[in-house]
Amino acid sequence: MARIISVHEYDLKPGSNPAQFEQALRDAEARGLFDLPGLIAHHFVKGVKGARRNAYAAVWIYESREAWERLWGTPEEPRAPSPDYS
């Protein structure tokens, strides 16, 4: 079965603290918030040059499209966000 790779780019608001953002990611990881069924790897990265220099992104690797859709719904019918994140 083919893996699914999802890339998310994050643009911090002007004046926000990059160190706080990075710490929030480490804290979430330590709390197990990225231990999702079907997610086999995740990477948080920061651009070093080019148009996304100093910008953040996440690379999420899922075991299959089916695993991704169980979490997030289909592209045609996305699952509503959890009330915890509203």
Residue pairs with C-beta under 8 A, 6 or more apart in sequence:
1 63
1 64
1 66
2 64
2 65
3 40
3 61
3 62
3 63
3 64
4 61
4 62
4 64
4 65
4 67
4 68
5 59
5 60
5 61
5 62
6 59
6 60
6 61
6 62
6 68
7 57
7 58
7 59
7 60
8 57
8 58
8 60
9 52
9 55
9 56
9 57
10 21
10 55
10 56
10 57
10 58
11 55
12 18
12 21
12 56
18 54
21 56
25 44
28 34
34 42
36 71
37 67
37 70
37 71
38 62
38 63
38 64
38 66
38 67
38 68
38 70
38 71
39 60
39 61
39 62
39 63
39 67
39 71
40 61
40 62
40 63
41 59
41 60
41 61
42 58
42 59
42 60
42 61
43 58
43 59
44 56
44 57
44 58
45 56
45 57
45 58
45 59
46 54
46 55
46 56
46 57
47 53
47 54
47 55
47 56
47 57
62 68
62 71
71 79
72 78
72 79
73 79
